[in-house]
Amino acid sequence: MNQRLCIVYSTILRQGLPFTKMPRLRPSHFPGVFLRENFISEEEEKNLISTMDQDVWNESQSGRRKQDFGPKVNFKKRKVRIGGFSGLPALSQKLVLRMQQEPSLGGFQPVEQCNLDYHPQRGSAIDPHLDDSWLWGERLVTVNMLSDTTLTMSLEQGLPDLGLAGEVHVAVHLPRRSLVVLYGEARHRWKHAIHRDDVQERRVCSTYRELSAEFLPGGQHAELGTQLLNISLSFQGTPI
């Protein structure tokens, strides 16, 4: 039987706080989630959304709309093309600098930003998935805007040491204007999703991705990685 562990992440303890009726969930059971509440101010949120809404939102899957700032990628063929990529948007520059001050984001240099627009009237959601790890690196960073939501993490093989043999679901509450980082096991082992029932109002998020080791100095595609970073960090981008 599937079992759902409902937790809220404490910005002080940085660890899961399980409901009393659930098995005790230690950080070692669910590593790799960092949450910072109030990462942006109300005024910053207003300016970010206003700027995004001046650009075109493209229809995406499962009732979402999106804006992409990044290279063109064919993950199946493992091909990357710079194409029309002109960098991350200007308003992200100060946010990236702020991210780099967080304990879990030292040296973070994003090479892609994806804005997603969720709305309950469109039935917006995103199915459980693992992000690519050939091009994208260790940390996935998301800023959550306009409304609270729940990020549902799932582990098909369960947690046998907790007596949970079936698929396990962990609900991570994401407050409005918060920042969440997935890394380690939460990035590579646990799938993540946003369910339709957890989108009660319009929600916009910006997800930032860094390069994998293969595209960094010493890697097979280091030269291309350098080109992508130089474009990305110019902060002169428009959606592609």
Phi, psi and chi 1 to 4 in degrees:
 res  aa     phi    psi   chi1   chi2   chi3   chi4
   1 MET       -  135.7  177.4 -177.1  -63.8      -
   2 ASN   -67.0  143.6  -68.7   -4.8      -      -
   3 GLN  -128.6  140.2  -57.9 -162.8   41.6      -
   4 ARG  -112.7  116.3 -177.4  177.8  175.3   89.6
   5 LEU   -93.7  118.5  -60.5  179.3      -      -
   6 CYS  -100.2  119.5  -65.7      -      -      -
   7 ILE  -133.0  157.2   65.3  171.7      -      -
   8 VAL  -122.3  134.1  175.3      -      -      -
   9 TYR   -87.7  127.5  -92.9   70.3      -      -
  10 SER   -82.4  130.1  164.6      -      -      -
  11 THR   -73.3  -11.0   57.0      -      -      -
  12 ILE   -94.7  -49.6  -60.9  174.6      -      -
  13 LEU   -86.0  -19.1  -60.7  177.1      -      -
  14 ARG    55.4   37.1  -50.8  -75.8 -165.3  -92.5
  15 GLN  -144.8  163.8   67.2 -176.4   40.1      -
  16 GLY   -71.6  141.3      -      -      -      -
  17 LEU  -116.6   94.1  -56.1  177.6      -      -
  18 PRO   -75.1  153.3   27.8  -33.5      -      -
  19 PHE   -62.8  148.4  -79.5   53.6      -      -
  20 THR   -63.4  -25.8   56.2      -      -      -
  21 LYS   -83.0   -9.1  -67.4 -176.8 -180.0  179.7
  22 MET   -93.3  159.2  -55.0  -54.2  -61.6      -
  23 PRO   -58.8  148.0  -20.3   31.4      -      -
  24 ARG   -64.3  126.4 -178.0  169.6  178.0   78.6
  25 LEU  -108.3  109.1 -175.4   70.0      -      -
  26 ARG   -87.3  157.1  -60.7 -169.5  -57.8  -88.0
  27 PRO   -55.3  -31.0  -26.5   34.4      -      -
  28 SER   -66.0  -21.5   60.6      -      -      -
  29 HIS   -81.7  -22.2  -68.5  127.8      -      -
  30 PHE  -142.7   66.4 -173.6   60.4      -      -
  31 PRO   -82.8  153.7   30.6  -33.8      -      -
  32 GLY   101.2   24.9      -      -      -      -
  33 VAL  -125.8  126.8  175.5      -      -      -
  34 PHE  -123.6  130.8  174.0   86.5      -      -
  35 LEU  -125.4  130.9  178.5   70.6      -      -
  36 ARG  -122.3  110.3  171.7   70.2   71.9 -167.1
  37 GLU   -73.0  153.3  -67.8 -170.4   34.7      -
  38 ASN    52.4   43.5  -63.5  -47.9      -      -
  39 PHE   -65.7  -34.5  178.9   73.7      -      -
  40 ILE  -120.4  157.9   59.2  172.9      -      -
  41 SER   -86.1  169.3   67.7      -      -      -
  42 GLU   -60.2  -41.0  -67.8 -176.2   21.8      -
  43 GLU   -65.9  -41.8 -173.0   64.3   23.5      -
  44 GLU   -63.3  -42.0  -74.2  174.7  -38.7      -
  45 GLU   -59.4  -46.1  178.3 -172.2   52.2      -
  46 LYS   -58.8  -44.9 -180.0  179.6  177.6 -179.3
  47 ASN   -67.4  -40.1  -69.6  -22.3      -      -
  48 LEU   -63.3  -47.0  -73.2  166.2      -      -
  49 ILE   -66.6  -41.3  -61.8  -59.6      -      -
  50 SER   -59.8  -42.7  174.4      -      -      -
  51 THR   -67.1  -43.6  -59.8      -      -      -
  52 MET   -60.0  -41.8  -69.4  178.3 -165.8      -
  53 ASP   -71.2  -10.9  -76.3  -16.3      -      -
  54 GLN   -79.9  -18.9  -68.8  175.0   32.0      -
  55 ASP   -95.7  166.7  -72.3  -38.8      -      -
  56 VAL   -76.4  134.0  174.2      -      -      -
  57 TRP   -95.2  125.1  -73.3   98.3      -      -
  58 ASN   -94.3  140.7  -64.1  -48.3      -      -
  59 GLU   -64.3  138.8  -62.9  -59.3  -41.0      -
  60 SER  -128.0 -164.6 -175.0      -      -      -
  61 GLN   -81.8  159.4  -61.0  174.4  -24.8      -
  62 SER    51.6   41.0  -58.6      -      -      -
  63 GLY    76.4   10.6      -      -      -      -
  64 ARG   -93.7  157.8  -56.6 -173.9  -54.1  -85.8
  65 ARG  -119.2  154.5  -59.8 -169.6  -56.9  170.8
  66 LYS  -144.9  160.4   68.3  177.2 -178.9  178.1
  67 GLN  -133.8  127.2  -64.5  171.2  -14.6      -
  68 ASP  -110.3  135.0  -77.4  -38.8      -      -
  69 PHE  -126.4   94.6  -60.7   82.0      -      -
  70 GLY   176.7  174.3      -      -      -      -
  71 PRO   -71.0  161.5   28.6  -35.9      -      -
  72 LYS   -80.5  128.5  -68.0  -70.3 -173.3 -179.3
  73 VAL  -130.8  133.9 -173.6      -      -      -
  74 ASN  -110.3  100.1 -174.1  -38.9      -      -
  75 PHE   -70.3  -32.9  -68.2  107.4      -      -
  76 LYS   -66.3  -42.1  -70.5 -176.0  178.1  179.3
  77 LYS   -90.5   -5.1  -64.6 -177.2  177.8  179.4
  78 ARG    55.2   56.8  -67.3 -162.0  165.8 -172.5
  79 LYS  -126.3  138.6  -68.6 -174.7  177.6 -179.0
  80 VAL  -123.9  133.8 -177.5      -      -      -
  81 ARG  -130.8  130.2 -165.6  164.6   49.8   85.1
  82 ILE   -63.9  -40.7  -68.5  175.4      -      -
  83 GLY    52.8 -129.7      -      -      -      -
  84 GLY   -92.4   14.4      -      -      -      -
  85 PHE   -64.3  121.3  179.5   37.9      -      -
  86 SER  -118.7    8.1   54.4      -      -      -
  87 GLY   115.6  171.6      -      -      -      -
  88 LEU   -71.7  156.6  -91.7   58.9      -      -
  89 PRO   -68.5  154.2   23.0  -32.4      -      -
  90 ALA   -57.7  -39.9      -      -      -      -
  91 LEU   -66.9  -13.5  -80.8 -180.0      -      -
  92 SER   -82.8  -13.1  -68.9      -      -      -
  93 GLN   -59.6  -49.0 -174.9  168.6   13.9      -
  94 LYS   -71.3  -27.2   65.1  178.3 -179.0  179.3
  95 LEU   -69.0  -40.9  -63.4 -175.3      -      -
  96 VAL   -64.1  -41.3  170.5      -      -      -
  97 LEU   -60.5  -39.5  -69.6  172.8      -      -
  98 ARG   -68.2  -41.1 -168.9  179.2  -54.3  164.6
  99 MET   -56.7  -42.1  -69.8  172.2 -171.0      -
 100 GLN   -65.4  -13.5  -67.7  169.1  -15.8      -
 101 GLN   -85.6  -11.9  -56.1  -53.9  -51.6      -
 102 GLU   -75.0  144.0  -64.6  -69.6  -13.7      -
 103 PRO   -55.7  -34.7  -24.0   32.3      -      -
 104 SER   -91.2    3.7   60.6      -      -      -
 105 LEU  -127.1   24.9  -71.9  174.0      -      -
 106 GLY   -59.8  132.6      -      -      -      -
 107 GLY    73.3   11.2      -      -      -      -
 108 PHE   -68.9  122.9 -177.2   67.4      -      -
 109 GLN  -130.0   94.5  -67.9 -173.9  -59.8      -
 110 PRO   -71.3  143.5   26.2  -33.5      -      -
 111 VAL  -118.2    0.3   73.7      -      -      -
 112 GLU  -151.7  141.1 -166.0 -114.7   16.7      -
 113 GLN  -131.0  129.3  176.7  179.1  -26.2      -
 114 CYS  -122.5  118.8 -179.1      -      -      -
 115 ASN   -94.2  130.5  -60.1  -28.7      -      -
 116 LEU  -122.6  137.0  -69.8  175.4      -      -
 117 ASP  -114.7  116.0 -179.1    2.8      -      -
 118 TYR  -107.2  144.0  -66.4   72.2      -      -
 119 HIS  -149.1  135.5 -159.7  -72.4      -      -
 120 PRO   -62.2  -30.3   18.3  -30.6      -      -
 121 GLN   -67.0  -22.6  -69.1 -177.5   -8.4      -
 122 ARG   -96.3    0.3  -61.3 -165.1  -56.3  -90.6
 123 GLY    64.4   35.5      -      -      -      -
 124 SER   -63.7  140.4  -57.2      -      -      -
 125 ALA  -166.0  171.9      -      -      -      -
 126 ILE  -142.0  128.3 -169.3  164.5      -      -
 127 ASP   -70.8  159.0  -67.3  -25.4      -      -
 128 PRO   -56.6  131.9  -23.8   34.3      -      -
 129 HIS  -159.8  162.3   66.7  -77.3      -      -
 130 LEU  -109.5  133.3  -68.5  170.8      -      -
 131 ASP   -71.1  151.9  -83.1   41.2      -      -
 132 ASP   -54.6  145.3  166.8   78.6      -      -
 133 SER  -122.5    5.6   57.0      -      -      -
 134 TRP   -76.9  -50.0  165.6   66.6      -      -
 135 LEU   -94.4  -43.6  176.0   60.7      -      -
 136 TRP   -85.1  141.8  -52.4  136.6      -      -
 137 GLY   -87.4 -155.5      -      -      -      -
 138 GLU   -69.8  -35.5  173.7   64.3   15.0      -
 139 ARG  -113.2  131.1  -64.2  165.6  -68.1 -171.0
 140 LEU  -108.0  125.4  -57.1  176.8      -      -
 141 VAL  -121.9  126.6 -177.6      -      -      -
 142 THR  -130.0  135.7  -61.8      -      -      -
 143 VAL  -106.0  123.8  177.9      -      -      -
 144 ASN   -99.4  126.3 -176.2   57.8      -      -
 145 MET  -130.6  155.8  -68.1  171.3  -80.5      -
 146 LEU    77.7  -29.3  -67.7 -174.9      -      -
 147 SER  -160.1  156.7   63.0      -      -      -
 148 ASP   -68.6  155.3  -66.0    0.8      -      -
 149 THR  -153.7 -176.6 -167.1      -      -      -
 150 THR  -127.1  126.8  -61.9      -      -      -
 151 LEU   -93.3  117.2  179.8   68.9      -      -
 152 THR   -98.1  119.5  -61.5      -      -      -
 153 MET  -100.2  142.1  -47.9  -69.9  -66.0      -
 154 SER  -137.1  144.4   59.3      -      -      -
 155 LEU  -132.1  108.6 -172.8   65.1      -      -
 156 GLU   -61.9  -37.4  -67.8  179.9    1.9      -
 157 GLN   -81.8   -0.3   57.7  -94.0   49.8      -
 158 GLY    70.9 -169.7      -      -      -      -
 159 LEU  -127.5   81.4  -65.8  168.9      -      -
 160 PRO   -57.1  -32.2  -23.8   33.7      -      -
 161 ASP   -70.2  -12.1   52.6  -16.9      -      -
 162 LEU  -102.5    4.3  -77.5 -177.5      -      -
 163 GLY    79.0   19.4      -      -      -      -
 164 LEU  -110.1   94.0  -59.2  172.6      -      -
 165 ALA   -83.1  -28.8      -      -      -      -
 166 GLY   -86.7 -176.9      -      -      -      -
 167 GLU   -60.3  135.8 -177.3  172.2   -8.7      -
 168 VAL  -110.9  137.4  176.0      -      -      -
 169 HIS  -118.9  132.2  -63.7 -100.4      -      -
 170 VAL  -120.5  123.8  177.0      -      -      -
 171 ALA   -96.4  115.9      -      -      -      -
 172 VAL  -105.6  114.0 -178.7      -      -      -
 173 HIS   -71.8  127.5  177.9   64.1      -      -
 174 LEU  -111.7  105.1  -60.3 -175.9      -      -
 175 PRO   -68.7  156.1  -16.6   30.2      -      -
 176 ARG   -57.9  137.3 -179.9  176.1  179.3  174.4
 177 ARG    70.7   16.6  -65.3 -172.4  -65.5  -82.5
 178 SER   -91.4  164.0   65.7      -      -      -
 179 LEU  -116.9  136.1  171.7  139.4      -      -
 180 VAL  -128.5  138.8   63.6      -      -      -
 181 VAL  -119.5  130.0 -175.9      -      -      -
 182 LEU  -108.7  131.1  -59.5 -176.6      -      -
 183 TYR  -153.2  172.8   59.6   95.0      -      -
 184 GLY    59.2 -135.1      -      -      -      -
 185 GLU   -66.2  -34.6  -69.8 -158.9   14.2      -
 186 ALA   -65.9  -24.2      -      -      -      -
 187 ARG   -86.5  -41.7  157.1   76.7  167.7   96.9
 188 HIS  -106.5  -18.6  -60.9  -72.2      -      -
 189 ARG  -113.4  -41.2 -171.4  177.0  175.2 -145.7
 190 TRP   -89.6  130.7  -68.5   73.8      -      -
 191 LYS   -76.9  154.8  -67.2 -178.7  179.0  179.7
 192 HIS  -129.0  151.5   55.7  -83.0      -      -
 193 ALA  -154.5  160.4      -      -      -      -
 194 ILE  -122.1  115.9  -60.7  -72.2      -      -
 195 HIS   -84.8  153.2  -63.3  -47.3      -      -
 196 ARG   -56.4  -40.0  -75.5  178.9  175.4   81.5
 197 ASP   -64.8  -17.2  -69.5  -14.2      -      -
 198 ASP   -97.7    9.1  -66.6  -38.6      -      -
 199 VAL  -113.2   95.4 -179.8      -      -      -
 200 GLN   -96.0  -24.2  -59.3  -62.8  -38.9      -
 201 GLU  -139.6  176.6  -58.1  175.4   65.5      -
 202 ARG   -57.4  135.7 -173.4 -172.0 -178.8 -163.5
 203 ARG  -134.3  131.1  175.4 -154.8  179.3 -134.0
 204 VAL  -121.5  135.8  171.6      -      -      -
 205 CYS  -132.2  151.0   69.1      -      -      -
 206 SER  -118.4  122.0  -65.2      -      -      -
 207 THR  -110.3  131.4  -64.8      -      -      -
 208 TYR  -113.2  136.0  -59.8   79.0      -      -
 209 ARG  -126.5  141.0  -62.5  176.6  174.2   90.3
 210 GLU  -102.4  171.5   62.3 -173.9  -16.9      -
 211 LEU   -81.2  151.0  -69.9  171.2      -      -
 212 SER   -78.5  169.2   69.2      -      -      -
 213 ALA   -59.2  -28.1      -      -      -      -
 214 GLU   -63.5  -22.7 -168.3  165.9  -21.6      -
 215 PHE  -109.5   10.4  -68.9   82.9      -      -
 216 LEU  -106.6  168.2  -64.3  175.7      -      -
 217 PRO   -49.2  129.5  -31.1   37.3      -      -
 218 GLY    94.8  -13.3      -      -      -      -
 219 GLY   -87.4  167.3      -      -      -      -
 220 GLN   -61.9  -33.2 -177.5  178.4   -5.8      -
 221 HIS  -117.1   38.6  -58.3  -65.5      -      -
 222 ALA   -62.1  -37.5      -      -      -      -
 223 GLU   -64.2  -44.3 -175.6  175.5  -14.8      -
 224 LEU   -64.4  -39.3  176.1   56.4      -      -
 225 GLY   -59.8  -41.1      -      -      -      -
 226 THR   -63.1  -42.3  -62.3      -      -      -
 227 GLN   -60.1  -46.1  -73.5 -178.3  -81.7      -
 228 LEU   -63.4  -42.2  -67.7  172.5      -      -
 229 LEU   -65.9  -40.7  -82.1  171.5      -      -
 230 ASN   -61.5  -40.1  -73.5  -20.3      -      -
 231 ILE   -69.6  -48.9  -65.4  170.8      -      -
 232 SER   -56.4  -49.0  171.7      -      -      -
 233 LEU   -84.8   10.1  -59.0  179.2      -      -
 234 SER   -76.0  -22.3   69.9      -      -      -
 235 PHE    53.7   46.7  -65.5  100.6      -      -
 236 GLN  -122.8   21.7  -62.2  175.9   -1.9      -
 237 GLY   -80.2  154.1      -      -      -      -
 238 THR  -125.6  155.2   55.6      -      -      -
 239 PRO   -60.8  145.8  -20.5   32.1      -      -
 240 ILE  -105.3      -   58.4  174.0      -      -
